[in-house]
Amino acid sequence: MTSSDLDLQTVTTDVLVIGGGATGTGIMRDLALRGIHAVLIDKQDLCAGASGGNHGLLHSGARYVLSDPHSAIECREEGAILKRLAPQCIEDTGGLFVAVKGDDESFIKKFPELCKKAAIECEQIDPEQARELEPHLSEELIAAYKVPDATIDPFRLALENVNHARVINDSVYYPHTAVCEFEKSGDTIAAAICIDNQTHQKIRIVAKQYINAGGAWAMDIARLADCQDVNLLYSKGTLLISHDRLTKMVINRLRPPSDGDILVPGGTVSVLGTTSVRTEILENTKPTIEEVDMNVKEGIAMIPSLATARYIRAFSRVRPLVMSGEAGDDRSVARSFSLMDHEDQGLVNFCTITGGKLTTFRLMAEKTVDLVAKRLGNTTPCATRTEPLTSGDACRWTEPGASPRYWYKANNADDMILCECEMVPQSAIDQIVQCAPGAEKEMTLEAIALRSRAGKGPCQGSFCGIRIGSYLYDRGYYKDQTGLTHMRDFFNERFKGLRTVIWGQQMAQMELAEALHCGLLGLDQLPAEKSSQHNNEE
């Protein structure tokens, strides 16, 4: 430790949680419910990794009944718990598994028995009945089964977890804060030296226990602590967002998991995916044209209208898969999670939780906090199986349709709509900036979009980005060119998801956006420095 490190601001807590995805925020809440204070940090923001870049599918478990029966059972059990305790984050759509001509009939016959073994509800229905439920389904349907799939909003889930924790015992969340070094003393970590990626100021966090919930970055974080027992594979997945909601229910292809075989409705749109490509690149992942084409090509077999649908965005994220045995096809790797206590690495106050799925985040958090609580001598049992997730006012804006309901009810003529696609008013922006989890005096547009529906509609922020930026200047949140830089960065992240779907109507949309952002505002003439805050997908 250098003399400059001794002068650092020091924050003390019971537990430092590293990683603001679903698992990290779930751990933070579980700790708080057991009376354990926590500081949560993320080098970007909530759900910046795989938690914010997925279908938003709350798995029934049926997808894994053949390849990973253990994960299938976990998904079934955890999905039921979340439907009961976090209904504000879930739309209980139900799901269909459908097969078309040419699909493996032996797998089709085995499917209901495999579901039965995992105790997953599975009802066979006639193909004609399935098309009555979902008119966009192919006329080539040969089999259909109803399962209890649902959709979940990972952003609201994370926000509610953090909000509940800070209400319970003043636990704290620091966005854009990364661990750069661990101070060690014998068999313990004495402190974590962290850096704010926006201000570049360092902070020293002293805790009794340290939890690595860094998702795809968990192996890198473990290496900082000289732990060599975290070994991950990385699988890049690309998904597409349609302009319209094409189905009421989740539609799954009735075959072993493959590309473009799930369509998940969410709010007014649908999400199609996903691909699975081995990668070693964790930062700044981008969808490719080939991945977009593959999703559409595979998807149209079960829903032909996907061939002519308008797509407003594509996005990619990297899934962490726990390496065990030989590394073969990524889809054959178990989706179960792994909790490592690192005691065989010479540390008694550090652990890593990784792998798993969004659907099983609560169970992952429970097992992790069981370990940490035991180390701390805390005997309070886990409460997340029975305690409802409370709903915070500043967390509701990620829900599709929440803004217009609130706006019409308030009936305030002075509360101007800033995002017309998703009906986000000024009052929503004010509430987010003032008291949403992770709120700061000068929040980036990307951080505001993560906590609301702003930028999620057909124009992908082309208009509301300007309006919200201008409003923040008017209110004094932005005072200099930094606000314009936030706007530029926001639009650049939107473009990253648009560049592979620019055809038809979306091409005209992008031409208009370029004229506004470059011709009117001159954002292309700003200095090239980019803020480190990272945008999250739907």
ChimeraX attribute file (.defattr): number of C-alpha atoms within 10 A of each C-alpha:
attribute: neighborCount
match mode: 1-to-1
recipient: residues
	/A:1	9
	/A:2	6
	/A:3	7
	/A:4	8
	/A:5	13
	/A:6	10
	/A:7	11
	/A:8	14
	/A:9	11
	/A:10	15
	/A:11	13
	/A:12	15
	/A:13	16
	/A:14	18
	/A:15	26
	/A:16	25
	/A:17	25
	/A:18	25
	/A:19	32
	/A:20	32
	/A:21	28
	/A:22	33
	/A:23	33
	/A:24	32
	/A:25	32
	/A:26	26
	/A:27	32
	/A:28	31
	/A:29	34
	/A:30	27
	/A:31	30
	/A:32	22
	/A:33	20
	/A:34	20
	/A:35	16
	/A:36	23
	/A:37	23
	/A:38	28
	/A:39	23
	/A:40	23
	/A:41	27
	/A:42	24
	/A:43	24
	/A:44	24
	/A:45	24
	/A:46	34
	/A:47	27
	/A:48	23
	/A:49	29
	/A:50	22
	/A:51	28
	/A:52	24
	/A:53	21
	/A:54	25
	/A:55	27
	/A:56	22
	/A:57	23
	/A:58	31
	/A:59	28
	/A:60	27
	/A:61	28
	/A:62	31
	/A:63	24
	/A:64	22
	/A:65	23
	/A:66	17
	/A:67	16
	/A:68	18
	/A:69	21
	/A:70	16
	/A:71	24
	/A:72	25
	/A:73	21
	/A:74	20
	/A:75	30
	/A:76	23
	/A:77	20
	/A:78	22
	/A:79	24
	/A:80	15
	/A:81	17
	/A:82	23
	/A:83	18
	/A:84	16
	/A:85	17
	/A:86	17
	/A:87	15
	/A:88	19
	/A:89	23
	/A:90	24
	/A:91	19
	/A:92	16
	/A:93	19
	/A:94	17
	/A:95	24
	/A:96	26
	/A:97	26
	/A:98	25
	/A:99	25
	/A:100	21
	/A:101	14
	/A:102	9
	/A:103	16
	/A:104	13
	/A:105	16
	/A:106	9
	/A:107	15
	/A:108	20
	/A:109	11
	/A:110	12
	/A:111	20
	/A:112	19
	/A:113	14
	/A:114	19
	/A:115	24
	/A:116	13
	/A:117	11
	/A:118	22
	/A:119	15
	/A:120	22
	/A:121	17
	/A:122	22
	/A:123	13
	/A:124	14
	/A:125	14
	/A:126	13
	/A:127	21
	/A:128	16
	/A:129	11
	/A:130	22
	/A:131	15
	/A:132	11
	/A:133	14
	/A:134	17
	/A:135	15
	/A:136	16
	/A:137	24
	/A:138	21
	/A:139	16
	/A:140	14
	/A:141	21
	/A:142	17
	/A:143	21
	/A:144	26
	/A:145	22
	/A:146	19
	/A:147	23
	/A:148	23
	/A:149	28
	/A:150	23
	/A:151	25
	/A:152	25
	/A:153	23
	/A:154	27
	/A:155	29
	/A:156	27
	/A:157	25
	/A:158	27
	/A:159	28
	/A:160	28
	/A:161	26
	/A:162	30
	/A:163	29
	/A:164	24
	/A:165	28
	/A:166	20
	/A:167	14
	/A:168	16
	/A:169	17
	/A:170	14
	/A:171	23
	/A:172	20
	/A:173	25
	/A:174	20
	/A:175	23
	/A:176	22
	/A:177	25
	/A:178	22
	/A:179	20
	/A:180	12
	/A:181	16
	/A:182	19
	/A:183	15
	/A:184	13
	/A:185	10
	/A:186	9
	/A:187	13
	/A:188	18
	/A:189	20
	/A:190	18
	/A:191	22
	/A:192	23
	/A:193	20
	/A:194	20
	/A:195	19
	/A:196	20
	/A:197	17
	/A:198	14
	/A:199	11
	/A:200	11
	/A:201	12
	/A:202	21
	/A:203	20
	/A:204	22
	/A:205	21
	/A:206	21
	/A:207	21
	/A:208	18
	/A:209	23
	/A:210	25
	/A:211	23
	/A:212	23
	/A:213	31
	/A:214	26
	/A:215	30
	/A:216	25
	/A:217	19
	/A:218	21
	/A:219	22
	/A:220	17
	/A:221	24
	/A:222	21
	/A:223	12
	/A:224	14
	/A:225	19
	/A:226	14
	/A:227	20
	/A:228	13
	/A:229	15
	/A:230	20
	/A:231	14
	/A:232	21
	/A:233	20
	/A:234	22
	/A:235	22
	/A:236	23
	/A:237	25
	/A:238	28
	/A:239	27
	/A:240	29
	/A:241	29
	/A:242	21
	/A:243	19
	/A:244	19
	/A:245	16
	/A:246	23
	/A:247	21
	/A:248	17
	/A:249	23
	/A:250	27
	/A:251	26
	/A:252	25
	/A:253	25
	/A:254	25
	/A:255	20
	/A:256	16
	/A:257	19
	/A:258	15
	/A:259	23
	/A:260	28
	/A:261	25
	/A:262	27
	/A:263	30
	/A:264	27
	/A:265	27
	/A:266	29
	/A:267	14
	/A:268	15
	/A:269	20
	/A:270	21
	/A:271	27
	/A:272	28
	/A:273	28
	/A:274	28
	/A:275	22
	/A:276	21
	/A:277	17
	/A:278	14
	/A:279	14
	/A:280	10
	/A:281	11
	/A:282	16
	/A:283	12
	/A:284	11
	/A:285	16
	/A:286	17
	/A:287	24
	/A:288	17
	/A:289	12
	/A:290	9
	/A:291	24
	/A:292	22
	/A:293	15
	/A:294	17
	/A:295	23
	/A:296	25
	/A:297	15
	/A:298	22
	/A:299	25
	/A:300	17
	/A:301	22
	/A:302	27
	/A:303	23
	/A:304	17
	/A:305	16
	/A:306	21
	/A:307	14
	/A:308	10
	/A:309	14
	/A:310	19
	/A:311	25
	/A:312	26
	/A:313	28
	/A:314	29
	/A:315	25
	/A:316	26
	/A:317	27
	/A:318	29
	/A:319	29
	/A:320	27
	/A:321	25
	/A:322	22
	/A:323	18
	/A:324	11
	/A:325	7
	/A:326	7
	/A:327	12
	/A:328	9
	/A:329	11
	/A:330	18
	/A:331	18
	/A:332	12
	/A:333	18
	/A:334	19
	/A:335	23
	/A:336	20
	/A:337	18
	/A:338	18
	/A:339	18
	/A:340	16
	/A:341	20
	/A:342	20
	/A:343	14
	/A:344	10
	/A:345	14
	/A:346	14
	/A:347	19
	/A:348	18
	/A:349	21
	/A:350	25
	/A:351	21
	/A:352	25
	/A:353	23
	/A:354	26
	/A:355	26
	/A:356	24
	/A:357	25
	/A:358	25
	/A:359	28
	/A:360	25
	/A:361	23
	/A:362	25
	/A:363	21
	/A:364	26
	/A:365	25
	/A:366	22
	/A:367	15
	/A:368	26
	/A:369	23
	/A:370	19
	/A:371	15
	/A:372	24
	/A:373	20
	/A:374	11
	/A:375	14
	/A:376	15
	/A:377	8
	/A:378	14
	/A:379	11
	/A:380	14
	/A:381	13
	/A:382	18
	/A:383	15
	/A:384	22
	/A:385	15
	/A:386	11
	/A:387	12
	/A:388	14
	/A:389	20
	/A:390	15
	/A:391	19
	/A:392	18
	/A:393	14
	/A:394	23
	/A:395	24
	/A:396	25
	/A:397	25
	/A:398	24
	/A:399	20
	/A:400	19
	/A:401	16
	/A:402	16
	/A:403	23
	/A:404	16
	/A:405	11
	/A:406	16
	/A:407	20
	/A:408	10
	/A:409	9
	/A:410	10
	/A:411	9
	/A:412	10
	/A:413	9
	/A:414	9
	/A:415	14
	/A:416	14
	/A:417	21
	/A:418	24
	/A:419	26
	/A:420	18
	/A:421	18
	/A:422	23
	/A:423	22
	/A:424	27
	/A:425	21
	/A:426	19
	/A:427	18
	/A:428	26
	/A:429	22
	/A:430	15
	/A:431	15
	/A:432	24
	/A:433	23
	/A:434	15
	/A:435	15
	/A:436	23
	/A:437	25
	/A:438	23
	/A:439	19
	/A:440	16
	/A:441	10
	/A:442	16
	/A:443	19
	/A:444	25
	/A:445	28
	/A:446	24
	/A:447	25
	/A:448	21
	/A:449	23
	/A:450	27
	/A:451	28
	/A:452	26
	/A:453	25
	/A:454	28
	/A:455	27
	/A:456	24
	/A:457	21
	/A:458	21
	/A:459	21
	/A:460	23
	/A:461	26
	/A:462	23
	/A:463	18
	/A:464	22
	/A:465	25
	/A:466	21
	/A:467	16
	/A:468	23
	/A:469	19
	/A:470	18
	/A:471	17
	/A:472	21
	/A:473	15
	/A:474	11
	/A:475	10
	/A:476	12
	/A:477	17
	/A:478	20
	/A:479	13
	/A:480	10
	/A:481	10
	/A:482	14
	/A:483	20
	/A:484	21
	/A:485	21
	/A:486	23
	/A:487	23
	/A:488	26
	/A:489	23
	/A:490	24
	/A:491	24
	/A:492	14
	/A:493	16
	/A:494	24
	/A:495	20
	/A:496	17
	/A:497	23
	/A:498	22
	/A:499	19
	/A:500	22
	/A:501	23
	/A:502	19
	/A:503	15
	/A:504	11
	/A:505	12
	/A:506	20
	/A:507	14
	/A:508	11
	/A:509	17
	/A:510	19
	/A:511	11
	/A:512	15
	/A:513	19
	/A:514	17
	/A:515	12
	/A:516	16
	/A:517	19
	/A:518	13
	/A:519	12
	/A:520	9
	/A:521	16
	/A:522	14
	/A:523	18
	/A:524	13
	/A:525	9
	/A:526	14
	/A:527	8
	/A:528	9
	/A:529	8
	/A:530	12
	/A:531	16
	/A:532	14
	/A:533	22
	/A:534	21
	/A:535	26
	/A:536	24
	/A:537	24
	/A:538	25
